[in-house]
Amino acid sequence: MDDSVHRLIEWLQKSDRFVFSDKIQVSNIAGEGRGITLVHGEVRRNEIIISIPSDYQINFYTVLHHISIFNKEIGTGDDSDHTISEHTIDSQIDPRCKAYSIFTREFLVQLNLFQLISLYILIEWILLPDWSNGQIESFWKPFFDVLPNADDLKSIPTLWNCSKVIQRKNLIELLPASSRNHMDRISELVSTDWHMISSPLQELLSISPSNGYDINSLYEKYLHIYFIINSRCLHANIDIKKEDPLSQFTLVPLVDFINHSDQMDTYCYPKINYMEKTNCGIGQFVIRGGPYTFKSKHEQILFSYGPHSNDFLLNEYGFTLETNQWDFIDISEVMCDAIVQDAKMVEYLKSNDYWGDYTINKEGISYRAFVAVSLYTTKDYSRIDKLIAGFISEDFFVPKIKQNVRNILQSQLDVFDEMMKKIDDLEPLDLNDFCIYNIKNIYRGYMNIVNNCMNVTC
């Protein structure tokens, strides 16, 4: 266990609600960074292995609470003792008293979680040490010290797209369409959120100038922090923002070391005890053992982040799995391009809600794609009506569409082969580059899907 992890655990141990089983430890996992592994014994179903108190999580409530310590006008409805004693704050020397005075409760509450926490962590982690010449530490410093560095997140495509200093834009054109579309969606969120917090940050810099940062360098720090939040946040009910799905998350130390498996409902699972709220949080965040029993020494403790494809994992977390049962190929573009010449067919598919969103997975083409390719092949609107209504089965169409499906699969395989060659032709090519590995891994997954489907349709 390295020193930063040791300090993190010491910090958490200040709460008598903190639990970290002596059966597990934080370890460095080859090719994956930090993880949690079994030291001895067994982890059985429903056994608590980690439990993190409310006030050691970063979420909407804890951030408002900590800001309110320096700005009484914010208020949290909490008359209890603060995690940080007010007696430790010297308004003459702590720059946060001036910094947080520019905020109103109305402004903070209108932000979504990503905006609020990005702004807060930029102040507490980046600006506070600069303003105080390293003399004042954030309450959260032990947590900040174990967060991933910029290099750990370098494989996230939105960083290639949005950063002004990361030289990876040449890789964007090599991404599959699904990954590029996902990257574009996140890039839009990143831009919107930066627009919301850049003005108050500029005001902070005007009243408390920084020796090391201007608004442009803070933007690069913002990107880093944004993807720390995005890749580490866990779902939680945040009642103060219950109408905002983008705010229903919390950051939880130690739990963010647990790595992902594509196996659902198998390994550990998270559970929040909302009845165990402290003064400023949402409840105790608990990790319990699942149906699988961990019993091999050094075995990695896992849970599932959800049924996510490698395209999703790369864009949200910056990694891919060597094999991923949730992979799929989006063939909407190739199918829509073929169908769009027939206006009647397009109108029919749109009116029946079967236009677009055509995919292939390891089981074959999706039902939406099956309907579209069946109509495209047979132009038998009457029987397609019956197919959609469930009066006839797919069996009628299977032999008729077999060749067209094979043509689609082969065209996709040709595209993937060509993209793999383009990646291999990159100069200079670093075969150990994690970014390149992940892109190739997505295409390998695609090719496995196509080859499997080709065998099935033979």
C-alpha positions in Angstrom: 0.0 0.0 0.0 1.5 3.3 -1.0 1.7 6.3 1.3 -1.1 8.2 -0.3 -3.5 5.3 0.2 -2.3 4.8 3.8 -3.0 8.5 4.5 -6.5 8.2 2.9 -7.4 5.3 5.2 -6.1 7.2 8.2 -8.3 10.1 7.2 -11.3 7.9 6.9 -10.6 6.2 10.2 -11.3 9.5 11.9 -15.0 8.4 11.6 -16.2 5.5 13.7 -18.6 4.7 10.8 -15.8 3.8 8.4 -15.4 0.1 7.6 -12.6 -1.4 5.5 -12.4 -5.2 5.9 -9.1 -6.6 6.9 -9.7 -9.3 4.3 -9.0 -6.9 1.5 -6.4 -4.3 0.5 -5.6 -1.7 -2.2 -3.2 -3.1 -4.7 -1.6 -2.1 -8.0 -3.1 -4.3 -10.8 -1.0 -4.7 -13.9 -2.5 -2.8 -16.8 -5.4 -1.5 -14.7 -3.9 0.8 -12.1 -5.2 0.5 -8.5 -7.7 -2.1 -7.5 -9.0 -4.0 -4.4 -7.7 -7.5 -3.9 -8.4 -10.3 -1.4 -5.7 -10.8 1.3 -7.1 -13.7 3.2 -10.3 -15.6 4.0 -13.4 -15.3 1.9 -15.9 -12.6 0.9 -19.3 -14.0 0.9 -22.7 -12.9 -0.2 -24.0 -9.7 1.6 -20.8 -9.4 3.7 -19.8 -5.7 4.2 -16.3 -5.1 2.9 -16.3 -1.3 2.6 -18.5 1.3 4.2 -17.9 5.0 3.7 -19.7 7.6 5.9 -21.9 10.4 4.5 -19.6 13.2 5.3 -16.6 11.6 3.5 -18.3 11.6 0.1 -18.4 14.5 -2.3 -21.8 15.2 -3.6 -24.3 18.1 -3.8 -25.0 18.1 0.0 -21.4 17.9 1.2 -20.2 20.6 -1.1 -22.9 23.0 -0.1 -22.2 22.2 3.5 -18.5 22.9 3.2 -19.0 26.1 1.3 -21.5 27.2 4.0 -18.8 27.0 6.6 -17.1 30.0 4.9 -20.2 31.7 3.7 -23.1 31.7 6.2 -25.4 33.1 3.5 -25.4 29.7 1.7 -27.0 27.8 4.5 -27.8 24.1 4.5 -30.5 23.9 7.1 -27.9 22.3 9.4 -27.5 23.6 12.9 -25.2 20.8 14.0 -21.4 20.8 14.3 -19.5 21.0 11.1 -17.0 18.4 9.9 -14.4 21.2 9.9 -14.6 23.1 13.1 -15.5 26.8 12.6 -12.9 27.6 15.3 -10.1 26.4 12.9 -11.0 29.1 10.3 -9.2 32.4 10.4 -10.9 34.7 8.0 -7.8 36.9 7.8 -5.7 34.1 6.3 -8.0 31.5 4.8 -8.6 32.7 1.2 -11.8 30.7 0.9 -13.6 33.2 3.1 -13.2 35.7 0.4 -13.6 33.2 -2.5 -16.8 31.6 -1.3 -18.3 35.0 -0.4 -19.0 35.7 -4.1 -21.5 32.8 -4.3 -25.2 32.9 -3.5 -27.2 29.8 -2.6 -29.4 30.5 -5.6 -26.4 30.4 -8.0 -25.0 27.1 -6.5 -28.3 25.3 -6.4 -29.0 26.0 -10.0 -25.8 24.3 -11.0 -25.8 20.6 -11.8 -23.6 18.2 -9.9 -20.8 18.3 -12.5 -20.7 22.1 -12.6 -20.8 22.4 -8.8 -18.2 19.8 -8.0 -15.9 20.8 -10.8 -16.0 24.4 -9.5 -15.5 23.3 -5.9 -12.6 20.9 -6.6 -10.9 23.5 -8.8 -10.9 25.8 -5.8 -10.1 23.3 -3.0 -7.5 21.2 -4.9 -5.9 23.6 -7.4 -6.4 27.2 -6.3 -6.3 26.9 -2.5 -2.6 25.7 -2.3 -1.7 28.4 -4.7 -3.5 31.2 -2.8 -2.2 30.0 0.6 1.4 29.2 -0.6 0.7 25.6 0.5 -0.1 26.6 4.1 -3.8 25.7 4.1 -5.0 22.2 3.2 -8.5 21.2 2.1 -10.4 18.8 4.2 -10.5 16.6 1.1 -6.7 16.5 0.5 -6.3 12.8 1.3 -9.0 12.0 -1.2 -7.5 14.4 -3.8 -4.1 12.8 -3.4 -5.3 9.4 -4.7 -7.3 10.6 -7.6 -6.1 9.7 -11.1 -3.6 11.9 -12.7 -3.9 13.3 -16.2 -1.9 10.4 -17.7 -4.4 7.9 -16.2 -7.2 9.5 -18.1 -5.4 10.1 -21.4 -7.4 7.4 -23.3 -10.8 9.3 -23.0 -11.6 10.6 -26.5 -13.4 13.8 -25.3 -10.1 14.9 -23.8 -8.5 14.6 -27.3 -11.3 16.6 -28.7 -11.6 19.4 -26.1 -8.1 19.9 -24.7 -5.8 22.5 -26.2 -2.7 20.8 -25.0 -3.3 17.0 -25.5 -1.9 16.0 -28.9 -4.3 13.2 -29.8 -6.7 14.7 -32.3 -5.3 12.4 -35.0 -6.9 9.5 -33.3 -10.4 10.9 -33.4 -10.9 10.0 -37.1 -9.9 6.4 -36.3 -12.8 6.0 -33.8 -15.9 4.0 -34.7 -19.0 6.1 -35.4 -20.6 5.1 -32.1 -17.5 6.3 -30.2 -17.3 9.6 -32.1 -21.1 10.2 -31.5 -20.6 9.5 -27.8 -17.6 11.8 -27.7 -19.6 14.6 -29.4 -22.4 14.3 -26.8 -19.9 14.5 -23.9 -18.0 17.3 -25.5 -21.2 19.3 -25.6 -21.8 18.7 -21.9 -18.2 19.6 -21.1 -18.6 22.9 -23.1 -21.9 23.8 -21.4 -20.6 23.1 -17.9 -17.5 25.1 -18.5 -19.6 28.0 -19.7 -21.5 27.9 -16.4 -18.4 28.0 -14.2 -15.9 30.0 -16.2 -17.4 33.4 -15.3 -17.3 32.8 -11.5 -13.7 31.4 -11.9 -12.7 34.5 -13.8 -14.2 36.6 -11.0 -12.3 34.6 -8.4 -9.0 35.2 -10.3 -9.8 38.9 -10.3 -10.3 39.2 -6.6 -7.7 36.6 -5.6 -5.1 36.4 -8.4 -3.2 33.2 -8.8 0.6 32.9 -9.3 0.3 29.7 -11.3 -3.0 29.8 -13.1 -5.1 31.8 -15.5 -8.5 30.9 -17.0 -6.9 29.0 -19.8 -4.7 26.7 -17.6 -7.7 26.3 -15.3 -9.7 25.0 -18.3 -7.2 22.2 -18.7 -7.5 21.4 -15.0 -11.3 21.5 -15.3 -11.1 18.9 -18.1 -9.0 16.6 -15.8 -11.4 17.1 -12.9 -14.5 16.7 -15.0 -13.4 13.2 -16.1 -12.3 12.3 -12.6 -15.9 13.0 -11.6 -17.4 11.3 -14.7 -15.3 8.1 -14.3 -15.6 7.9 -10.5 -19.1 9.0 -9.6 -21.6 6.4 -8.3 -25.4 6.7 -8.5 -27.2 8.2 -5.4 -30.5 9.9 -4.7 -29.9 13.6 -4.3 -33.2 15.0 -3.3 -32.2 18.6 -3.6 -31.7 18.0 -7.3 -34.3 15.2 -7.8 -35.5 16.6 -11.1 -32.0 16.6 -12.5 -30.7 13.1 -13.5 -27.2 14.6 -14.1 -26.9 15.3 -10.4 -27.8 11.9 -8.9 -24.3 10.9 -8.1 -21.7 10.9 -5.3 -17.9 10.5 -5.2 -16.8 7.8 -2.7 -13.2 7.3 -1.6 -11.8 3.7 -1.8 -14.9 2.4 -3.6 -13.6 4.1 -6.7 -10.7 1.7 -6.7 -13.0 -1.3 -7.4 -12.7 -2.3 -11.1 -15.4 -3.2 -13.5 -16.6 -6.6 -14.7 -19.1 -7.1 -17.6 -20.8 -9.8 -15.5 -24.1 -8.4 -14.0 -25.4 -9.5 -10.6 -22.4 -11.7 -9.9 -19.7 -9.9 -7.9 -20.0 -7.1 -5.2 -22.8 -4.6 -5.2 -23.2 -1.1 -3.8 -26.0 -0.1 -1.4 -26.6 3.3 0.2 -28.1 3.3 3.7 -30.1 6.5 3.4 -31.1 6.1 7.1 -27.5 6.7 8.2 -27.2 10.3 7.2 -24.8 12.5 9.1 -25.0 16.3 9.2 -24.2 17.0 5.6 -24.5 13.8 3.5 -26.8 11.4 1.9 -26.2 8.2 3.9 -23.6 5.4 4.4 -22.2 4.0 1.1 -21.7 0.3 1.5 -20.1 -2.4 -0.7 -21.4 -5.9 0.0 -20.4 -9.3 -1.4 -22.5 -10.7 -4.2 -23.5 -14.2 -5.2 -19.9 -15.0 -6.2 -17.6 -15.9 -3.3 -14.1 -14.4 -3.5 -11.7 -16.9 -1.9 -8.4 -17.0 -3.9 -5.6 -14.9 -2.3 -4.8 -11.8 -4.5 -8.1 -12.3 -6.4 -9.4 -8.9 -7.5 -12.6 -7.7 -6.0 -15.0 -6.5 -8.7 -18.4 -5.1 -9.4 -20.3 -4.1 -12.5 -20.6 -0.4 -13.6 -23.5 -1.6 -15.8 -24.2 -3.4 -19.1 -21.9 -1.2 -21.1 -20.2 -1.7 -24.4 -16.5 -0.9 -25.0 -17.6 2.2 -26.9 -19.3 3.4 -23.8 -16.5 2.3 -21.4 -13.9 4.1 -23.5 -15.8 7.4 -23.6 -16.9 7.4 -20.0 -14.1 5.7 -18.2 -11.1 5.6 -20.6 -10.7 1.8 -20.8 -12.0 -1.2 -22.7 -12.4 -4.9 -21.9 -10.6 -7.5 -23.9 -13.9 -9.4 -24.2 -17.2 -7.6 -23.5 -20.6 -9.4 -23.8 -22.3 -6.0 -24.1 -20.6 -4.9 -27.3 -22.7 -4.1 -30.3 -22.2 -2.5 -33.7 -24.4 0.5 -34.8 -25.3 -0.1 -38.4 -27.8 2.7 -38.6 -25.8 4.8 -41.0 -25.2 2.1 -43.6 -28.9 1.0 -43.5 -30.4 4.4 -43.5 -28.2 5.4 -46.5 -29.5 2.4 -48.4 -33.2 3.0 -47.5 -33.3 6.8 -47.7 -33.7 6.8 -51.5 -37.2 5.3 -51.0 -39.4 8.1 -49.5 -42.4 5.8 -48.9 -40.2 3.2 -47.0 -38.7 5.9 -44.9 -42.1 7.4 -44.0 -43.4 3.9 -43.2 -40.5 3.1 -40.9 -40.7 6.5 -39.2 -44.5 6.3 -38.7 -44.1 2.9 -37.1 -41.1 4.0 -35.0 -38.6 1.7 -36.8 -36.4 4.4 -38.3 -32.8 4.3 -37.2 -31.1 2.8 -34.1 -30.2 -0.4 -36.0 -27.6 -2.6 -34.3 -25.9 -6.0 -34.4 -24.7 -7.9 -31.3 -23.3 -11.4 -30.8 -26.8 -12.8 -31.1 -27.3 -11.3 -34.6 -29.1 -8.2 -35.9 -31.5 -6.4 -33.6 -35.3 -6.7 -34.1 -35.4 -3.1 -35.4 -32.8 -3.8 -38.0 -34.6 -7.1 -38.9 -37.8 -5.2 -39.6 -36.0 -2.6 -41.7 -33.9 -5.0 -43.7 -37.0 -7.2 -44.3 -39.0 -4.3 -45.6 -36.0 -3.1 -47.8 -35.6 -6.6 -49.2 -39.2 -7.7 -49.8 -41.1 -4.4 -50.0 -44.0 -6.4 -48.7 -45.7 -3.8 -46.5 -48.7 -6.1 -45.7 -46.5 -8.8 -44.2 -44.3 -6.3 -42.4 -47.5 -4.9 -40.8 -48.3 -8.4 -39.6 -44.7 -8.9 -38.4 -44.8 -5.7 -36.3 -48.2 -6.7 -35.0 -46.9 -10.1 -34.0 -49.3 -12.1 -36.3 -46.4 -13.7 -38.2 -42.9 -14.6 -37.0 -39.5 -13.7 -38.4 -39.2 -17.2 -39.9 -41.0 -16.0 -43.1 -38.4 -13.4 -43.8 -35.1 -15.1 -42.7 -34.4 -16.9 -46.0 -35.3 -13.8 -48.0 -33.1 -11.4 -46.2 -30.1 -13.8 -45.6 -28.0 -12.5 -48.5 -28.6 -8.8 -47.7 -27.7 -9.4 -44.0 -24.5 -11.1 -45.2 -23.7 -8.2 -47.5 -24.1 -5.8 -44.6 -21.9 -7.9 -42.3 -19.2 -8.2 -45.0 -19.3 -4.5 -45.7 -18.8 -3.8 -42.0 -16.0 -6.3 -41.8 -14.3 -4.6 -44.7 -14.6 -1.2 -43.0 -13.1 -2.6 -39.7 -10.2 -4.2 -41.6 -9.4 -0.9 -43.3 -9.5 1.0 -40.0 -7.2 -1.5 -38.3 -4.7 -1.1 -41.2 -4.9 2.7 -40.8 -4.1 2.4 -37.1 -1.2 0.1 -37.8 0.1 2.7 -40.4 0.3 5.4 -37.8 3.8 6.9 -37.6 5.4 6.7 -35.1 3.4 3.8 -33.9 3.8 2.9 -30.2 2.3 -0.6 -29.8 2.2 0.0 -26.1 0.1 3.1 -26.4 -3.0 2.5 -24.3 -5.1 4.9 -26.5 -4.3 2.9 -29.6 -4.8 -0.4 -27.7 -8.4 0.6 -26.7 -9.4 1.7 -30.2 -8.1 -1.5 -31.7 -9.8 -3.4 -28.9 -13.2 -2.0 -30.0 -12.6 -3.0 -33.6 -11.5 -6.5 -32.5 -14.8 -6.8 -30.6 -16.7 -5.6 -33.6 -15.0 -8.1 -35.8 -15.8 -10.9 -33.4 -19.4 -10.0 -33.6 -19.5 -9.9 -37.4 -17.6 -13.2 -37.7 -19.9 -14.9 -35.3 -23.0 -13.6 -37.1 -21.5 -14.6 -40.5 -21.2 -18.2 -39.2 -24.8 -18.1 -37.9 -26.2 -16.8 -41.2 -24.3 -19.3 -43.4 
